[in-house]
């Protein structure tokens, strides 16, 4: 299996073409749509899930895939259920320099979609390099039980604290050290066991100490 480079992409406003109309294609189209991409679905048939997405505003072209369909796209998804068609989409994407994910066979694409844990602004991507998607899903379920509301509350505090640190501390390395100490100071436990106002007061005490 290839060694993949992990990345989170900003695809807002970018054209994303999904070839296929079944449940797998619908899941991938939904993720792209939620990320702000301009999604186009090409398929003569649509699953109920995909029909729901079309009603929400995703563009639909009702026909089979044809060469040229992904020209100008930022990325493409080949999820027709037909490996031959998926390979054709993958081949065209490689020739055009378009990012492409193939549901089957995955090696026909040039990127894979990780199993994702998302809570608020916290996102954790899990991948086994394509060797065992089932194991990646198992790990995702475990992480979903670990990341709680206290981590989201701490993250919100850290976003506010970052502005204060930048205003109060001129040295970049010192700013980085303060933020690292705040993130690893165990304040998530305070947000978990204390009342919100008390936890914030505790966090602000720690911030003041570090800035001094």
C-alpha positions as CSV (number, residue, x, y, z in Angstrom):
1,X,0.0,0.0,0.0
2,X,1.2,3.6,-0.7
3,X,2.2,5.9,2.1
4,X,-0.4,8.7,2.3
5,X,0.2,12.3,3.3
6,X,-2.4,13.3,5.8
7,X,-4.1,16.7,5.2
8,X,-7.3,18.7,5.9
9,X,-8.3,20.5,2.7
10,X,-10.2,23.7,2.3
11,X,-12.7,22.9,-0.4
12,X,-15.2,25.7,0.1
13,X,-16.4,26.9,-3.3
14,X,-14.4,24.2,-5.2
15,X,-16.0,21.9,-7.8
16,X,-16.3,18.3,-6.6
17,X,-17.8,15.7,-8.9
18,X,-19.3,12.5,-7.5
19,X,-19.8,9.7,-10.0
20,X,-22.5,7.4,-8.6
21,X,-25.8,7.8,-6.9
22,X,-25.9,5.0,-4.3
23,X,-25.5,5.1,-0.5
24,X,-21.7,5.2,-0.6
25,X,-21.7,8.1,-3.1
26,X,-24.3,9.8,-0.9
27,X,-22.2,9.7,2.2
28,X,-19.2,11.1,0.3
29,X,-21.3,13.8,-1.4
30,X,-22.8,14.8,2.0
31,X,-19.3,15.3,3.5
32,X,-18.2,17.4,0.5
33,X,-21.4,19.5,0.6
34,X,-21.1,20.1,4.4
35,X,-17.5,21.3,3.7
36,X,-18.8,23.9,1.3
37,X,-17.8,22.3,-2.0
38,X,-19.9,22.9,-5.2
39,X,-21.0,19.3,-5.6
40,X,-22.1,17.8,-8.9
41,X,-23.5,14.2,-8.9
42,X,-23.6,12.3,-12.1
43,X,-25.8,9.2,-12.1
44,X,-28.9,7.9,-13.9
45,X,-30.2,6.5,-10.6
46,X,-30.3,7.9,-7.1
47,X,-30.7,6.3,-3.7
48,X,-33.1,7.9,-1.2
49,X,-30.1,9.4,0.6
50,X,-28.8,11.0,-2.5
51,X,-32.3,12.3,-3.5
52,X,-32.4,14.1,-0.1
53,X,-29.1,15.8,-0.9
54,X,-30.3,16.8,-4.3
55,X,-33.3,18.5,-2.7
56,X,-30.9,20.4,-0.5
57,X,-29.2,22.0,-3.5
58,X,-26.6,19.6,-4.9
59,X,-26.5,19.6,-8.7
60,X,-27.6,16.4,-10.4
61,X,-26.8,15.3,-14.0
62,X,-29.0,12.3,-14.7
63,X,-26.9,10.0,-17.0
64,X,-23.9,7.6,-16.9
65,X,-20.4,8.9,-16.5
66,X,-18.7,10.2,-19.7
67,X,-15.1,11.2,-20.4
68,X,-14.7,14.9,-19.7
69,X,-17.1,15.0,-16.7
70,X,-14.4,15.8,-14.2
71,X,-12.5,18.3,-16.3
72,X,-12.1,21.4,-14.2
73,X,-12.9,19.7,-10.9
74,X,-10.8,20.1,-7.8
75,X,-11.6,16.6,-6.8
76,X,-13.7,13.6,-7.9
77,X,-15.3,10.6,-6.2
78,X,-15.8,7.4,-8.1
79,X,-18.5,5.4,-6.3
80,X,-20.6,3.8,-9.0
81,X,-20.5,0.2,-7.7
82,X,-18.9,-0.7,-11.0
83,X,-15.1,-1.2,-10.7
84,X,-14.6,-0.7,-14.5
85,X,-16.3,2.7,-14.5
86,X,-14.5,3.7,-11.3
87,X,-11.1,2.8,-12.9
88,X,-12.0,5.0,-15.9
89,X,-12.8,7.9,-13.6
90,X,-9.6,7.3,-11.8
91,X,-7.6,7.2,-15.0
92,X,-9.1,10.4,-16.3
93,X,-8.4,12.1,-12.9
94,X,-4.8,11.1,-13.0
95,X,-4.4,12.4,-16.5
96,X,-6.0,15.7,-15.5
97,X,-4.2,16.1,-12.2
98,X,-7.5,15.9,-10.3
99,X,-7.7,14.4,-6.8
100,X,-9.8,11.3,-6.9
101,X,-11.1,8.8,-4.4
102,X,-12.3,5.5,-5.7
103,X,-14.6,3.4,-3.5
104,X,-13.7,0.2,-5.4
105,X,-10.9,-0.5,-6.2
106,X,-9.3,2.1,-3.8
107,X,-5.9,1.8,-5.5
108,X,-7.4,3.4,-8.6
109,X,-7.6,6.7,-6.7
110,X,-4.9,8.9,-5.4
111,X,-6.4,9.7,-1.9
112,X,-8.4,7.9,0.7
113,X,-11.0,9.2,3.1
114,X,-10.2,8.6,6.7
115,X,-12.5,7.5,9.5
116,X,-13.4,10.8,11.2
117,X,-14.2,11.8,14.7
118,X,-15.8,15.3,14.7
119,X,-17.0,17.2,17.8
120,X,-17.4,20.9,17.3
121,X,-14.1,22.3,16.0
122,X,-12.2,19.2,17.0
123,X,-11.6,16.7,14.2
124,X,-9.5,13.5,14.5
125,X,-8.8,11.6,11.3
126,X,-7.9,7.9,11.6
127,X,-6.5,5.8,8.8
128,X,-4.9,2.4,8.5
129,X,-3.5,3.3,5.0
130,X,-6.4,1.4,3.4
131,X,-5.4,-1.9,4.9
132,X,-8.4,-2.2,7.3
133,X,-11.2,0.4,7.2
134,X,-13.0,-1.8,9.8
135,X,-10.2,-1.3,12.3
136,X,-10.2,2.4,11.6
137,X,-13.9,2.6,12.4
138,X,-13.4,0.6,15.6
139,X,-10.7,3.1,16.7
140,X,-13.0,6.0,15.8
141,X,-15.8,4.7,18.1
142,X,-13.3,4.5,21.0
143,X,-12.1,8.1,20.4
144,X,-15.7,9.3,20.2
145,X,-16.2,8.2,23.8
146,X,-12.9,9.9,24.9
147,X,-13.4,13.3,23.5
148,X,-16.0,15.1,25.6
149,X,-17.6,18.5,26.1
150,X,-14.8,19.5,28.4
151,X,-12.4,19.3,25.5
152,X,-14.6,21.6,23.4
153,X,-14.9,24.1,26.4
154,X,-11.1,24.0,26.8
155,X,-10.6,24.6,23.0
156,X,-12.9,27.7,23.2
157,X,-10.9,29.0,26.1
158,X,-7.6,28.4,24.2
159,X,-8.9,30.4,21.2
160,X,-9.6,33.4,23.5
161,X,-6.3,32.9,25.4
162,X,-4.3,32.9,22.2
163,X,-5.3,36.5,21.5
164,X,-4.4,37.6,25.0
165,X,-1.0,35.8,24.8
166,X,-0.2,37.5,21.4
167,X,-1.0,40.9,22.9
168,X,1.0,40.4,26.1
169,X,4.0,38.4,25.0
170,X,6.3,39.6,22.2
171,X,8.6,36.6,21.9
172,X,7.2,34.0,19.5
173,X,8.9,31.0,21.2
174,X,7.6,32.2,24.6
175,X,4.1,32.4,23.2
176,X,4.3,28.9,21.8
177,X,5.5,27.6,25.2
178,X,2.7,29.2,27.0
179,X,0.0,27.8,24.7
180,X,1.6,24.4,24.9
181,X,1.6,24.5,28.7
182,X,-2.0,25.7,28.7
183,X,-3.1,22.9,26.3
184,X,-1.4,20.2,28.4
185,X,-2.1,21.6,31.9
186,X,-5.0,19.3,32.7
187,X,-7.5,22.1,32.4
188,X,-9.9,19.8,30.6
189,X,-10.4,18.0,34.0
190,X,-11.4,21.3,35.5
191,X,-14.0,21.9,32.7
192,X,-15.2,18.3,33.3
193,X,-15.7,18.4,37.1
194,X,-16.2,22.1,37.9
195,X,-19.1,24.5,37.1
196,X,-18.4,26.4,33.9
197,X,-17.7,29.8,35.6
198,X,-15.4,28.1,38.1
199,X,-13.5,26.2,35.4
200,X,-13.0,29.4,33.4
201,X,-11.8,31.2,36.5
202,X,-9.3,28.4,37.1
203,X,-8.2,28.5,33.5
204,X,-7.7,32.3,33.7
205,X,-5.6,31.9,36.8
206,X,-3.3,29.5,35.0
207,X,-3.1,31.8,32.0
208,X,-2.2,34.8,34.2
209,X,0.5,32.7,35.9
210,X,2.1,31.7,32.6
211,X,2.0,35.2,31.2
212,X,3.8,36.5,34.3
